[in-house]
């Protein structure tokens, strides 16, 4: 199946540089860069009650309790975060998607949202009514099919690059969202900003998070809110993250290790589009060619991979140390940790992809981290639209090990 998202559109944006490899930091060009069970719908009230705190003694118990709704999720990639008038393929979700997601065994959906593309000028930054309605339709279906939902602010590049100049816009987005959804069940959660990096460093973001949470809390005291470290939400960034003293705040991280495998051939990374044939778990039997035009960090990753092929040595997947770092930080700081994005591009071979998603989810579960795969039916898809079925081996790898 060809990639459903329009990467040529993605290429044209080329606005940000992404750094998210394990252990070291590498520059990567990125343009704009994801039967109702038993046929029974229990009442919305029962569902909501499950998300309420249960009186555990643990510090930040409400956040831990609410995170029980966010264990196994799927991202609606390349949908509501896409800027108007751009075509990243039709990834719009309809009732069918919710029903199917529930049937597959997921318990929640993360919906990346580009609110900043659909609002007016300051000081109000009023969000368009038609856009609110589109989001609301998604939340209604999620409630109907008993799926929890995490919504965020995604690809707000202007903010990430100039956080002080665009700070009020981010705050106003959250105030309007908090107002609009304050009566929704607590199975709806908020994530303040996707993947801060560069100028949106830990120091800046700690202050931004504290203010955003204060402003949301003035409207909605009980909702679960997630915040993530800088460096693209990498677990490495956790060392600098300060979590406000609020018992309903959880921490989200993203992990695309091993990047050489997960982003092979990705056109929007600039550096990876010539890399193909990386298998998981590594190494495979075939050494990979090293194109002279490859940046040195990619070439050195390939050399390492080839060395392992030559020695016939199994490689520990890069996500293991990353997830352990995150889990340890969570224990030390008494915060639940959620892996809001992980995944492998559909250009990798099917068997490796299924191996990867299965191993990653298993590791996360062993470390008691919730996970949310990237993505539902775009370029890293779980659902194979041509076959109208899960991509080969994926369901078994995630839900039937
Ligand atoms: C971005 C997507 C991208 C994915 C994998 C996400 O954070 O929003 O555009 O496809 O990461 O690189």
Boltz pocket constraint, residues with backbone or C-beta under 6 A from the ligand:
constraints:
  - pocket:
      binder: B
      contacts: [[A, 31], [A, 32], [A, 33], [A, 77], [A, 195], [A, 341], [A, 374], [A, 379]]
      max_distance: 6.0
